[in-house]
Amino acid sequence: MIAIIFKLLIITIIAYLIGSIPTGYLIVKKLKGIDIRETGSGSTGATNVKRVLGTKWFFTVMFLDALKGAISVFIAIHWFDLWHFKGLGPVLAATAAIIGHSKSIFLGFKGGKSVATGVGTILALCWPVGLIVAIVWSIITYLSKYVSLGSIIAVAIAPLLMNAFDQNVYYICFAALGAIYVVILHKENIKRLLNGTENKVRE
């Protein structure tokens, strides 16, 4: 039991550090020489990167951020062999990666809104659910032109999908709590959506 607890602690720390890698910040700093936290929304996520570097880097950062989440879960599953612990290990890793992205130790506990990283964790936990979430995000974002709206709706359906795909209680709870966390991070976006002042991804 002590060995399992030690494994869970180590993977949580590793996943948090992986999630904390500020991909958007690093890319903008390298290419533009500016601190992305001082422009736009102040987020280090893909949407704010798009405002500075354009669409290509929007998708690049989104992919890299999703990769952070997926890698964290895969390490828990394969390297630490934590499948046998009823899914708790992968869920702890997924949670730590999401928190790391939004509260990066490398940026004074600031960061992005964890949508892409969260989708990456869901893809690694249950790829059909992750794929549906990604498709829903794409459709809502394309039709509404609001990344935030697509993100909120996509994460909100994740726990329902986890349940529909008969996943264990740890996965369902993670998806539900993760959705609440992401929605909280989008509280200012929600206010702007209600006021009609939210920025569109394109005109």
Phi and psi in degrees as a GROMACS rama.xvg file:
@    title "Ramachandran Plot"
@    xaxis  label "Phi"
@    yaxis  label "Psi"
@TYPE xy
-62.1726  -38.6546  ILE-2
-63.7611  -39.4575  ALA-3
-65.4143  -45.7512  ILE-4
-60.5215  -40.7734  ILE-5
-63.1518  -43.3139  PHE-6
-60.6516  -44.622  LYS-7
-62.3317  -40.4784  LEU-8
-65.2944  -45.4622  LEU-9
-64.1454  -45.4205  ILE-10
-67.163  -32.9051  ILE-11
-63.3955  -43.062  THR-12
-66.2164  -46.2204  ILE-13
-60.5494  -45.89  ILE-14
-64.1593  -38.5131  ALA-15
-63.1086  -42.918  TYR-16
-66.8149  -38.0712  LEU-17
-64.2408  -46.8368  ILE-18
-61.3429  -29.9262  GLY-19
-74.5811  -14.5248  SER-20
-59.5685  114.643  ILE-21
-84.7616  75.5468  PRO-22
-57.1233  -48.1919  THR-23
-61.3633  -44.4187  GLY-24
-60.6964  -46.84  TYR-25
-64.7712  -42.6654  LEU-26
-66.3042  -45.4119  ILE-27
-65.8477  -39.7612  VAL-28
-62.5475  -41.2845  LYS-29
-69.3966  -44.1262  LYS-30
-86.949  -31.2317  LEU-31
-116.031  -15.5928  LYS-32
71.6824  20.3333  GLY-33
-121.65  161.713  ILE-34
-91.2053  112.626  ASP-35
-62.8582  -20.539  ILE-36
-69.1153  -13.256  ARG-37
-103.148  13.1617  GLU-38
-136.046  156.406  THR-39
56.7534  -129.753  GLY-40
-78.9829  -12.6117  SER-41
85.3356  -3.03728  GLY-42
-79.2928  153.394  SER-43
-94.6943  4.88862  THR-44
-77.1938  178.212  GLY-45
-62.5453  -37.5591  ALA-46
-62.78  -43.0352  THR-47
-71.4698  -33.1724  ASN-48
-61.8289  -38.0305  VAL-49
-58.9189  -36.8383  LYS-50
-64.2893  -27.1466  ARG-51
-97.2895  -41.1502  VAL-52
-116.028  -11.3608  LEU-53
99.2351  179.2  GLY-54
-63.2028  -41.6506  THR-55
-55.8354  -44.3243  LYS-56
-78.2557  -22.7864  TRP-57
-57.8134  -51.1423  PHE-58
-71.787  -32.772  PHE-59
-63.6705  -48.9223  THR-60
-66.1879  -39.0931  VAL-61
-60.0038  -44.4784  MET-62
-63.1162  -45.7642  PHE-63
-65.6437  -38.5993  LEU-64
-66.9737  -40.1171  ASP-65
-64.4124  -37.7385  ALA-66
-61.6048  -37.0227  LEU-67
-58.3696  -44.3046  LYS-68
-67.5632  -44.3573  GLY-69
-64.5145  -44.0578  ALA-70
-61.3991  -41.3748  ILE-71
-58.5031  -44.6882  SER-72
-68.352  -42.9395  VAL-73
-62.4264  -37.2659  PHE-74
-62.5442  -43.4596  ILE-75
-61.8842  -41.9649  ALA-76
-73.8475  -47.9195  ILE-77
-96.4732  -44.9356  HIS-78
-76.0437  -44.5676  TRP-79
-94.5215  -1.74359  PHE-80
50.7596  51.0986  ASP-81
-98.6866  13.2146  LEU-82
-59.5172  -38.7981  TRP-83
-67.7047  -12.6565  HIS-84
-93.6527  42.3507  PHE-85
57.0964  26.9826  LYS-86
85.311  -3.15598  GLY-87
-65.8648  -39.8418  LEU-88
-58.6155  -53.2668  GLY-89
-59.6952  -36.3107  PRO-90
-69.3997  -39.6455  VAL-91
-61.7345  -41.9083  LEU-92
-63.2587  -43.9175  ALA-93
-62.2027  -44.2454  ALA-94
-63.1322  -44.6258  THR-95
-63.6587  -38.5577  ALA-96
-64.7624  -42.0998  ALA-97
-63.8719  -45.9805  ILE-98
-64.1473  -39.8903  ILE-99
-59.5425  -40.39  GLY-100
-65.0875  -42.4702  HIS-101
-84.4177  -23.3273  SER-102
-130.159  65.1214  LYS-103
-68.7868  128.592  SER-104
-65.1326  -22.7521  ILE-105
-83.6074  -10.8241  PHE-106
-125.854  33.5985  LEU-107
64.9622  34.0256  GLY-108
62.7515  36.2035  PHE-109
-114.701  168.674  LYS-110
172.751  -145.441  GLY-111
-100.753  -161.278  GLY-112
-107.65  9.49667  LYS-113
69.3344  12.9182  SER-114
-68.1472  -55.6976  VAL-115
-62.5076  -42.6039  ALA-116
-62.8183  -40.0936  THR-117
-63.5252  -42.6289  GLY-118
-63.3982  -38.057  VAL-119
-60.9659  -40.3149  GLY-120
-66.867  -39.8138  THR-121
-66.8079  -39.3457  ILE-122
-59.3886  -39.4418  LEU-123
-73.8822  -32.6381  ALA-124
-76.275  -43.8897  LEU-125
-154.842  95.9144  CYS-126
-60.2817  -34.5024  TRP-127
-62.4409  -39.3382  PRO-128
-65.7586  -45.6659  VAL-129
-59.8657  -39.8859  GLY-130
-66.1638  -43.3827  LEU-131
-64.2474  -42.9354  ILE-132
-59.5132  -44.5728  VAL-133
-63.6392  -39.9285  ALA-134
-66.7148  -44.1205  ILE-135
-61.3524  -43.9881  VAL-136
-57.0609  -46.0216  TRP-137
-62.0982  -44.8998  SER-138
-66.7292  -48.8902  ILE-139
-63.557  -42.9129  ILE-140
-63.8926  -42.522  THR-141
-64.7586  -45.5757  TYR-142
-72.826  -39.4137  LEU-143
-89.0978  -23.4682  SER-144
72.1369  10.6787  LYS-145
-113.806  114.171  TYR-146
-62.6747  -41.0729  VAL-147
-62.4571  -41.6841  SER-148
-64.3941  -44.5148  LEU-149
-60.1366  -40.1297  GLY-150
-65.8073  -45.951  SER-151
-63.979  -45.7242  ILE-152
-66.5157  -41.7441  ILE-153
-62.1447  -46.6728  ALA-154
-71.3124  -28.5346  VAL-155
-66.2745  -31.6873  ALA-156
-86.6754  -10.0792  ILE-157
-57.3498  -47.5355  ALA-158
-63.9489  -34.4166  PRO-159
-64.9056  -40.1185  LEU-160
-68.785  -40.0222  LEU-161
-58.1174  -41.5857  MET-162
-67.9476  -42.2854  ASN-163
-63.0364  -31.9479  ALA-164
-91.407  14.4134  PHE-165
60.5297  37.4606  ASP-166
-80.9209  163.589  GLN-167
-72.4976  168.65  ASN-168
-62.9915  -31.8825  VAL-169
-62.2957  -43.1172  TYR-170
-66.8018  -42.0194  TYR-171
-64.8332  -44.9141  ILE-172
-64.4707  -40.2113  CYS-173
-60.2928  -46.5284  PHE-174
-62.6677  -39.0002  ALA-175
-69.1284  -48.5529  ALA-176
-67.7008  -37.2432  LEU-177
-63.1292  -39.9859  GLY-178
-63.2583  -44.0099  ALA-179
-61.2585  -42.7641  ILE-180
-62.6605  -45.37  TYR-181
-65.9755  -40.1063  VAL-182
-62.7376  -41.5066  VAL-183
-60.3235  -41.6892  ILE-184
-64.7637  -21.0295  LEU-185
-98.8541  16.8478  HIS-186
-59.4176  -37.8185  LYS-187
-69.2487  -36.252  GLU-188
-63.9311  -39.4968  ASN-189
-62.34  -42.8512  ILE-190
-59.4565  -43.598  LYS-191
-69.2119  -35.129  ARG-192
-62.2231  -42.8668  LEU-193
-67.7659  -32.2533  LEU-194
-87.0552  -8.87831  ASN-195
76.341  21.7298  GLY-196
-114.114  7.86859  THR-197
-68.4844  141.581  GLU-198
-71.0633  137.38  ASN-199
-89.8641  150.988  LYS-200
-72.3648  -22.707  VAL-201
-158.682  158.084  ARG-202
